[in-house]
Amino acid sequence: MYAGGSGDRNSCGCEIWVNTTINYGTEQNPMYLKESDIAIVHQDPSRILMRVTGKHVNAIVASLHAP
């Protein structure tokens, strides 16, 4: 899964990539992020804020681009 925003004139910008095939649990109790666990809170050319709420994950992920 991918979230991205391009900067002015399609340059610069920022991205967040999420791999939904990597187990973040254990071998006995595998856990994977699903697309429904991800919500884009804010997105513009220089900022992306993503909320991740999985079974044992509750986080805000930020990708920021300074001028």
Protein Blocks (a to p, Z undefined) as FASTA:
>chain_A
ZZddddehhigjidddddfkbcfbdfklccdddfklpccfbdcfkbccdddddfkbccdd
dddddZZ
